[in-house]
Amino acid sequence: MELYEYLRVVGKHWKAVVVVTLLSTFVAWGAAMLATPEYRTHASVFFSVADGSSYNEIAQGSAYSQRQVVSFAELATSTIVLEPVLRELKLTKGVGDLKKQLSVTIPTDTSIVNISATDPSPERSADMANAVAKELKTASYRLAPKHSNGDAMVQATVTTPAVVPEAPVSPRPRINLVIGFGVGLGLAIAFAVLREAMDNRVRTEEDIRQLAGAPVLGQIPYEKHAASGPRPLVGSLSASPQSAEAFNKLRLNLQFIEFVQNSRVITVVSAMPTEGKTTTAVDLAISMAQSGSRVLLIDGDLRRPAVARTLGLEGSVGLTSTLIGQIDIEDVLQSWGDGGLDVLTAGVLPPNPVDLLNSAEMKATINKLRAKYDSIIIDAPPLLPVTDGHILNSYSDGALLVVAAGATTKNQFVQASQNLEKFDSRVLGVVLNKVQPQTLQDSLYSYKQPIDSPSSRVTPGRKARIPERSPRRFRKGRNTQASKYDEHSADFENVR
């Protein structure tokens, strides 16, 4: 990864980075505050050649001291030195515990042994270092070779007695804070990079470009209050201005494509259910109708239709009723709102949705409606579970693929894109749905719509107002035709 990629990952997961770094720093500070202070001091013992009676004796003692200084250092933590120290200082600990509190070093090219002692008590640390130095001097005298007169060839001298330390060597809060911050920051960055590497979800426009190279025509922000129910429809007072602006941008992008490629019939599809394709199709149709276009919204999902429920319309008759010849298409179209939006709901669920959608009647119905409307939006079933969406794509001028940010996996998105290509479906672009507002690339103005504007005449929580004459020529008294579905259910099998 390049440096800018690390910075992008850290910026993307900055909250986790800050939390982990602060937590590590706090733990380091807490450990420093709770730790018992430790004091350290040291004493130095110098080993030299004692005066001999001859030159040979002096040379032998000098060579011996240089060769054996490491042995004297080991002797400082041996039992013959530490046991007398324990008795002298009246310590109740054992030799092993005392040895853990001692540290013996030899400066390079010297015959000096430094003895360091660490203890919670500054006075006791000085006493231990001095006692060990004194006992090391005594033990070296007993063990060193002797001259002919009985004197030791090597003489040990305590050159630097230990003094009582004034400040503890640990803990050191400032150093602990620096170490804790550095360790926490490193762990946080590693966590962010690992999480990014293991993340298999489509989250950003950059992910879509890298996976499929498809253009992103719109990014729809996620609304928290929509998590427990349907998202407020575009144009309602409860809809956020960010959502309205996002669909306006999507509509303008589609209008440009329509101008260039003559795309009047558009299917709205997704890889899997619950990605928001139905609400996207509905809001897009409403936005188009509010701009003055004559728009038809068709619920092409004959397995789990949701348009009628979303808009609060009659759903017992619709597309299936016209395909089997029960009701004329003009009688099942329903108007929604005050704009130029008509809706063709799915109707009664058929036992053979694939055959019904793949029939000549379906193709003829789409061709008939083309001449009447400026734009036709078809809410199609998800692509991966069933093939219905690909059949509907064959009647349209292009497909709009809806991807839920943070929910759709990269594998699902790639497979859906490949399926569209395999069935020769033209992909107009991708709509990235449920995008966290703070991650949107373009800033949206937070202005409020005038209360009396045409786009704000649907009150919050209120179902869509269906004019008294809607659906056209479909009176309440004629609803009995819906009951004839059972009598003519065999007609579904005859439609191919």
N, C-alpha and C positions, 0 to 999 in steps of 0.2 A: 504494500500500500504506500502511496505517495503521502507527503506531509499534509497536503490539502484534504486528502481522504480521511486521515486521522482527525483533522480539525473538524471535518464535516460530521464524522461519527460522534466526536465529543460534543459538538453543538447539538446534535440530534438527541443525545441522551444526557444533556447537561444536568438535568435534575438528579439522575442517578449518580453522576460524577460528583456533584456537590454533596449529596447525602453521604456517600461512601467516604469522601475525603474528610468531611466534618466529623463523621463518626469515628474514623481512625484517629484524627487529631484529638478528639474528646477522650477516647480510650487511653491514648498516650498521656494526656494531661492527668486523667484520673489515676492511672498507674503511678505517675510521679508523685501525686499528692498522697496516695495511700502507702507508698513504699516506705520502709524503715530506713532512715539515713545511715549511711555507711561511711566510716572515717578510715583513711589509710595514711600510714607513715612508713618510713624505712630507715634501716641502719646499714652501714657499710663496714665490711671487714676486709682488711688488706693483708695479703699473705706475702711475706718476704723471706729472704734467706738469712738465717741466723749466722753470727760470726763463727767461723770454724777455725781449727788449729792449723789447717794447711790449705793451700790453693785447691787441691783436689776436693776437699770437703766443701769448700765454698761453691765450686762449680757444680758439684753433685747436688747440693741443696737448691741452687738456683734452677737447674734443669728440672728438678723434682717439683718445685712449686709451680712452674709453668705448665708441666704436664698434668699435674694433679689438681688444678684449680677447679675443673669440672667435677672431680670427685668430692672436693670440699663443698661445692654447691649442693650436690646430692646429699652429703652428710648433714646439711642444715635441716633437712626435713626427715631425717631418720629417727628411729625410736630412741637411740642413745642420746640424742639431743633434745627431743621433744618431751620425753618423760620427765627429765629434771625440770623443764620449764613448767609443766603442769603442776608439779609438786611445789615449785617456788611461788607460782602465782595463785596456787590453791584453786585451780580450775576443775570443774566437775566433768568437763567434756573429755572425750577420748582422743588418742593420738590422731586418728583419722579425721575427726572434726577440726582439730587444731591445724592439721596439714592443709585443709581446704581454705583456711583463712590466711595462709602464707603464700608468698610468691618470691622465688629466688631467681635472680638474673646475674649474668656476667657481662660487663661491658667488653666490647671487642678489644683484643690485644692487651688485656689487663690481667692482673692477678687479684682483682677486687670482686667480692661477692656482695651483691645488694640483697638485703632481706626486707621484704615488704609485708606488713601485717594489716589486715582489714577487720574492723569490728564496729558494732553500733556505738560503742563507747570510745571516744577519742583517747582517754587516758589509758584504757586497757590495750588499745592498738599499739601505743607507744611502749607500754610495758612488755607486750609480747615480742615486739621487734627487738628490743634491747636484751630481753632474756634469751632469745634464740641466738643473737650475736655473741653473747657471753658464753653460752654453752657450746657454740660452735668453736670458739677459741679454745676452750678447755679440751673438747674432744679431739681437735686437730693436734694439740700438743701431745696428747696421749698416743695418737696413732701415727704421728710423723716419725721418720727414721731419726736415730740419735747419733750424735758425734761420739767420739771415743771417750769424751768426758761425761757423756750422759745427757748433754743438752740436745734439744730437738733441732733438726736441720732447718725446719720451716717455722717461722714465727708468725702468729696471727695477731693483728692489731685492729681494734675497733676504731676506725678513723672518723666515722660520722654516727654519733648516737642518735637514736630516734627521738623526735620531739612531738609534743602533743599537737595534732592537727587542729586548725581553727575552723575549717569548712569541710563539709562532707564531699566525698567524691561521687556519691550517688544518693538519691536521684538528682539529675540536673534538669529541671522543668523546661528550660528554653531548648536545650538540645533534644529532649524527648518530644517537644512540640514539633520541632523541625523534622525529626525522624518520622513521627506519626503522620505529619502532613505529607511528606514525600512518599511514604509507604502507601498511605490512603489514596493519594493521587495516582500512583502507579497501578494499584489494584483497580481503581475506578476506571481508568483508561483501558486496562486489560479486559475488564468486565464489559465495557461498552463495545470494544472491538469483537469480543467473543459473541456477544449478543447479536451484533450486526451480522457476523458470519453465519450464525445459526438461524437467523430470522428468515423464514420462508414465506413471508407475507408480502403482498404488494401494498406499498404504503405511499409512494410518491410518484410524481410524473416521470422522474428519472428512471424509476424501476420499470415503468411501462415502455419507455424508449429503449432501454437496454434489452428487454425481453422480446419485444415484438416490433419495435420501431413504428408503432401506430401513433397517430396524432391524438393528443388529449384535447378534446373540444370543450370540456368543462370540468370544473372541480366543485362539487356540491358540499358545503360545510355540514358537519355533523351537529345535530341539535340535541342537547341533553334531555329536554322534555319529551323528545320523540322516542326515547328508549323504551318507555312503557306503553307506547301506542303509536298510531300512525302519525307521521310528520304532518304538521299543519300545511294545508295546501297553499301554493303560491297565490297571493291575492287576498288571503284571509288576514285579519288584523293580528292574529297570533303568529303569523309567519315572520321570520326574521328578515330584515332588509338584506342581510348577506345572502340568504337563500334566493330571494327575489332577484338580486343582482346577478347571482351565479347562473340562474336559468335564463336571464336576459342575454348574458354572454353566450350561453349554449345556443340559444335561439338565433342570435346573430351569426354565429359560426355556421350553423346549419343553413341559414338563408344564403350565405355566401356559397356553400357547397351546392345548394339547390340551383343557384344562378349559374354556376359553372357546369354542373353535371346533371342538371334537371332531375334532382332527387326529390320527388314529391311524396312517395310512399316509403316510410321508414319503419323498420322493425326495431324494437328495443329489447335486447336480449342480455343474458348474463350467463356466466359459467354454471353457477349453482343457485339454489333458492336463497332467500333472505339477504340478497345483495342490494335490494332496493330498486329493482327494475320497474316494478309497477308504479311506485310513487314517482320515479323519474319520468316514466311515460306520461303519467297523469299531469304532473307539474309542467312538463314540457308542452303538452297539448294546451293547457290553460294559458301558459305564457304566449304561445303562438296565437291563440284566439284573442288575447288581450291586445295584440298588436294590430288587429283588424283583419286577420286571415280567417278564411272559412276552414275549420279544422274538424276532422273526424277522428275520434279515438276508438279503436277496436280492441276488445279483449279477446286475444287469440289463444289464451291459455284455457283449453277445454278440459284440463285436469284439475287445476286449483285456481279458478278465476278469482280475481280480487278487485277489479275495477269498480263493479257495482257497489261493493261494500265500501270502498274508499270514497266514492262520490255520493253515496247515499241514494242510489238509483234502484229501480226495479230490475231484478236479476233473473226472474223466472223464465223470461223469453229473451231471445236475442239472436246471435249468429247461428246457433244450431237450428233455431226455428225456421230461419230463412233457407238454410241449406237443404233441409228435407222438405221444403215447399209448404210448410204449415202457414206461414205469414209472409206477406210481402215485406221487402226490406224497408220500405218507407214507413211501415207501421210499427217497426220496433226501434227506430232511431229515437233517442231521447236527447233533449236539449239540456244543457247545464249552464247555470249562471246567466249573466246578462250579455255575455260575449257570443262569438260565433262558434261555439263548441258543441258538437253533437257527439253522442256516445252510442256505440253498438256493444252492448254487453255480451257475455259468452252465452247466456241462456242455460237451458238444462244440460247437465253433463251427459255426453253420449258414451256408449260403451266402446266405440271405435273412433277415438279422436284422430288418429293418424289417417285413416281412410277418409274421414270427413274433410279434413284439411287438404288432403291430396286429391280432392275430387274436382271435376270440371265445374261444378256449381260454385266452389270456392273461388276458382280463378275468374269465373264470369262475374261474381259478386264484386271482387276487387276492381276489375276493369270497369264495371258500371259505376262504382263509387269514385274512380279517378276523375271522371268528367265533371263531378259535382263539387269537389272540394279542392282547395288550394294545397292542403297537406293532409296526409293520412298517417296517423301514428298507430302502430300495432304493438300491443303488449304481448310478447311471445314467451313461451315456456323456456326454462333454462336449457342450455345447450347440452350439457354433459349427461344429465339423467335420461333425457328422451330426445327423439329426433324431430319433434314437432316444430321446433324453432327453425330448423333448416328448411322445412317445407314452406313455412311462412316467408323465409328470406327469399325464396325463389319468386315470390309475387312482388317483392319490394324492390326499390331502387338502391337500397343499401341498408346495412345493419349498424346500429349504435350499441356498442358493447359496454355494459355497466359493470364496474368493478368496485367492490366495497373495500376501501382503504383499511388495512389492518385485519381484514377477515378473509378475503380471497387469497389463496395460496398462489405462489408463482407457478407451480405445476398446473393448477387449474386454469389460470389465465393463459398459459402457453398452449395447453390442450384445446381450450375453447377457440383461440386464435387459429390454431392449425385446423380445427374442424371447419371453421368458416372458410378457410382457404381451400380445404379439400372439397367442399361442396360448392365451390365457385361463388361464394357469397361476397359481395363487395362491402368491405368494412369502411364506413364513413369516418369513424373515429371512436374514441373511448371516452366514457364519462367516469371520472373518479369520484365515487360517492362516499359519503360519511367521512369526509376529510376533517381532521381536527382544525378548527379555525386558525389557531396560531401557526399552523404549518402551511397555510395557503401562501402561494408564491406572490400573488398580487394582493395588495392592500385594498380593502373594500371600504368605501365611505359608510359611516354609520349615521346616515340621514334617515329621517322618518317620512313615510308617505303621508300625503294629506289625507285627512279622514274622508273627504268627499271625493277622492280620486276613484276612477272606475275600477282600479285593481284592489280596492279595499272595501268593497260592498258586501263581502261575505263575512259574517260575524263569527267570532271564535266559538268553537263547539257546535255550531249550527250545521246541519246537513245541507247539502246543496239544494237550492230552491228549484224545483221542477215546475215549470209553468203549467197552469191548469190544463192546457191543451196538449201537454206532453205526457207520454210519447204521442207523436202525431198519429191521428186516427186509431190510437190504441187506448180505448176507453176502459174504465174500470169494469163496465158491463161485459166487455169482450175478453176479460182475463180468463174466462172459461176455456179459451182456446189452449191455454197452457196445460189444462188437464188432459187435453187430447194427446199429449206427448206419449202417455202410456199406451194409448190405442194405436198410435202410429210408430211405436218404438222400432218395429221391424223395418221402417223406412230407412233407418240409419244404416242397416246392413246392405240396403240396395243402392246406396249412394257410393259411387266409386270415382 
